[in-house]
Amino acid sequence: MIKRIEKVFSEVTGREDLEFTEKTRLDKNFEFTSLSFIQLICALEDEFDIEIPNSALKKFKTVGDVVKFLEKNAD
């Protein structure tokens, strides 16, 4: 699962050189604008065929938070 998530992050950010672990912080390791963060969420929703509610977005501080949410909620 983490490899699929890493692929989505790479596609959205246009970077192949990501330091990508479950402890990677979204706010410090990625320079997301509001728009690029929305693009990331939309790409994750498409990849995993899931809708991510706004309430979950506020809890996404690390890659691990994203992984846990997707493992719990995606098929």
Summary of the structure (lengths in Angstrom):
residues: 75
radius of gyration: 11.1
end to end distance: 11.0
largest distance: 29.8
contacts: 182
relative contact order: 0.21
helix: 61%
strand: 3%
